[in-house]
């Protein structure tokens, strides 16, 4: 009788761990889909934003030298 109870509890715990892993997998899939959709929708805007940062970052050393 105790062996059956122990086996039931062990099986129940394993089932809960598997369900939790599936839930985490679904959450990760949802987040990745949201990231892909955001990049797809705002991709051109992001490209322009980061493309404009390059000249600005390259100009910083010259500005620092002139301010000394």
C-alpha positions as CSV (number, residue, x, y, z in Angstrom):
1,X,0.0,0.0,0.0
2,X,2.8,2.5,0.9
3,X,4.6,1.5,-2.2
4,X,1.6,2.4,-4.4
5,X,1.2,5.8,-2.6
6,X,4.8,6.6,-3.1
7,X,4.6,5.6,-6.8
8,X,1.5,7.8,-7.2
9,X,3.2,10.8,-5.6
10,X,6.3,10.4,-7.7
11,X,4.3,10.1,-10.9
12,X,2.2,13.2,-9.9
13,X,5.4,15.2,-9.2
14,X,6.8,14.2,-12.6
15,X,3.6,15.2,-14.3
16,X,3.7,18.6,-12.7
17,X,7.3,19.2,-13.8
18,X,6.4,18.2,-17.4
19,X,3.4,20.6,-17.3
20,X,5.6,23.4,-16.0
21,X,8.2,22.8,-18.7
22,X,5.5,22.9,-21.4
23,X,4.1,26.1,-19.9
24,X,7.6,27.7,-20.0
25,X,8.0,26.6,-23.6
26,X,4.8,28.2,-24.6
27,X,5.7,31.4,-22.9
28,X,9.1,31.5,-24.6
29,X,7.4,30.8,-28.0
30,X,5.0,33.6,-27.4
31,X,7.7,36.1,-26.5
32,X,9.8,35.1,-29.5
33,X,6.7,35.6,-31.8
34,X,6.2,39.0,-30.3
35,X,9.8,39.9,-30.9
36,X,9.6,38.7,-34.5
37,X,6.4,40.6,-35.2
38,X,7.8,43.8,-33.7
39,X,10.9,43.6,-35.8
40,X,8.9,42.9,-38.9
41,X,6.5,45.8,-38.2
42,X,9.1,48.4,-37.1
43,X,12.2,47.0,-38.9
44,X,12.6,50.0,-41.3
45,X,12.3,52.5,-38.4
46,X,14.8,50.6,-36.4
47,X,17.2,50.4,-39.3
48,X,17.0,54.2,-39.7
49,X,17.4,54.8,-36.0
50,X,20.5,52.6,-35.7
51,X,21.9,53.8,-39.0
52,X,21.7,57.4,-37.7
53,X,23.7,56.4,-34.6
54,X,26.8,55.5,-36.5
55,X,27.7,59.0,-37.7
56,X,26.8,60.5,-34.3
57,X,29.0,58.0,-32.4
58,X,31.9,58.6,-34.8
59,X,31.6,62.4,-34.2
60,X,31.9,62.1,-30.5
61,X,35.8,61.8,-30.3
62,X,36.1,65.0,-32.4
63,X,33.7,66.9,-30.1
64,X,35.6,65.7,-27.0
65,X,38.9,67.0,-28.5
66,X,37.5,70.4,-29.3
67,X,36.0,70.8,-25.8
68,X,39.3,70.3,-24.0
